[in-house]
Amino acid sequence: MTKVIIRRHVCIIKRARQRDLLLMDADSDCESPGTPNRTIQILRGLRGKRLLRALLHEGIHAVDWNISERKVDLLAQNLARLLLATGWHQ
């Protein structure tokens, strides 16, 4: 579990079990603003590009909850591509 401050709010980033995210059919989830101990869950076992995209996706939600899911996906995808092209690795 990791604590990160995003826009003056503490976000707890933790690795989730498959069944915790299964109902959402997702690799990750970010709780809505105002949730006490707001949590970003990232599926355990994610590595490489999938992990990077999940972290970016939920980080974007944490920074601005009002961005549409489509735009969040596009931003995360393009930022992941940029980081990978410049040598990011886990």
C-alpha positions as CSV (number, residue, x, y, z in Angstrom):
1,M,0.0,0.0,0.0
2,T,1.3,3.4,-1.0
3,K,0.0,6.9,0.0
4,V,0.2,9.6,-2.5
5,I,-1.1,13.2,-2.2
6,I,-3.0,14.3,-5.3
7,R,-4.6,17.8,-5.3
8,R,-4.2,18.1,-1.6
9,H,-6.0,14.8,-1.0
10,V,-4.4,11.6,0.3
11,C,-4.9,8.7,-2.1
12,I,-4.1,5.2,-1.0
13,I,-2.8,3.0,-3.8
14,K,-3.1,-0.7,-3.2
15,R,-3.0,-3.9,-5.1
16,A,-6.4,-5.6,-5.4
17,R,-7.4,-9.2,-5.8
18,Q,-9.0,-10.2,-9.0
19,R,-12.4,-10.7,-7.4
20,D,-12.4,-7.2,-5.9
21,L,-12.3,-5.7,-9.5
22,L,-14.1,-8.6,-11.3
23,L,-17.5,-7.1,-11.1
24,M,-16.3,-3.9,-12.8
25,D,-14.4,-5.9,-15.5
26,A,-11.4,-3.6,-14.9
27,D,-7.7,-3.6,-14.1
28,S,-8.1,-0.7,-11.7
29,D,-10.5,1.7,-9.9
30,C,-10.4,5.1,-8.3
31,E,-12.9,6.1,-5.6
32,S,-14.8,9.3,-6.0
33,P,-13.6,12.6,-4.5
34,G,-14.7,13.2,-0.9
35,T,-14.5,9.5,0.0
36,P,-12.6,9.2,3.3
37,N,-9.3,7.4,2.7
38,R,-9.9,7.6,-1.0
39,T,-8.4,4.5,-2.6
40,I,-7.0,3.7,-6.0
41,Q,-7.0,-0.1,-6.6
42,I,-4.7,-1.7,-9.1
43,L,-5.1,-5.4,-10.0
44,R,-2.3,-7.5,-8.5
45,G,0.0,-9.0,-11.1
46,L,-0.2,-6.2,-13.6
47,R,3.2,-5.5,-15.1
48,G,4.7,-3.3,-17.8
49,K,2.4,-1.4,-20.2
50,R,-0.8,-2.6,-18.5
51,L,0.3,-1.5,-15.1
52,L,1.5,1.9,-16.5
53,R,-1.8,2.5,-18.2
54,A,-3.8,1.5,-15.1
55,L,-1.8,3.9,-12.9
56,L,-2.0,6.7,-15.4
57,H,-5.8,6.1,-15.9
58,E,-6.6,6.2,-12.2
59,G,-4.2,9.1,-11.6
60,I,-6.0,11.2,-14.2
61,H,-9.3,10.4,-12.5
62,A,-7.8,11.4,-9.1
63,V,-6.5,14.7,-10.5
64,D,-9.8,15.6,-12.3
65,W,-12.9,13.5,-11.7
66,N,-14.9,15.4,-14.3
67,I,-12.9,14.3,-17.4
68,S,-15.0,11.8,-19.4
69,E,-14.0,8.2,-19.4
70,R,-13.2,8.4,-23.1
71,K,-10.8,11.3,-22.6
72,V,-9.2,9.6,-19.6
73,D,-8.6,6.5,-21.7
74,L,-7.0,8.5,-24.5
75,L,-4.8,10.5,-22.1
76,A,-3.6,7.4,-20.3
77,Q,-2.9,5.5,-23.6
78,N,-1.0,8.4,-25.1
79,L,1.0,9.2,-21.9
80,A,1.9,5.5,-21.6
81,R,3.0,5.4,-25.2
82,L,5.2,8.5,-24.5
83,L,6.8,7.1,-21.4
84,L,7.5,3.7,-23.0
85,A,9.0,5.3,-26.1
86,T,11.4,7.3,-23.9
87,G,12.6,4.3,-21.9
88,W,10.2,3.9,-19.0
89,H,10.3,0.4,-17.5
90,Q,9.2,-1.2,-14.3
